Amino acid sequence: MKKIAMLNCLRANDVCTGASCFRAFHERRKSFEIYSGQEVEVAAFMRCNGCGTDPCSDKGIAEKVARLRQEKIEVVHVGACTKNKEGVRCGTIQKIMDMIEAEGIRIVDGTH
């Protein structure tokens, strides 16, 4: 069974329950269409550690990325909340994405 994770913005915690991401996953809509007919488990749901933090020197982010490897996560979907209204991705999230990819884990842009 394929194991995936979702990466979302910490600030989204103010208003986000994760419901739209999980609904899209369960219904295999939007970016999750690629798993149609496959057995897939959402094994992790992680947030960044906040605006202004440097993920490259943040021990917490390093621990989260290591945990993704430990859990044998194959793909990380990056939430819509990680981009502003103009579609520009947060620099902090982009650095985390780069760290995840450096571990050999595939990144997919989007959830719902």
Secondary structure as UniProt FT lines:
FT   STRAND          2..8
FT   HELIX           10..14
FT   HELIX           19..26
FT   TURN            27..28
FT   HELIX           30..35
FT   TURN            36..37
FT   STRAND          40..47
FT   TURN            51..52
FT   HELIX           55..57
FT   HELIX           59..70
FT   TURN            71..72
FT   STRAND          75..78
FT   HELIX           80..82
FT   TURN            85..86
FT   HELIX           91..102
FT   TURN            103..104
FT   STRAND          106..109
//
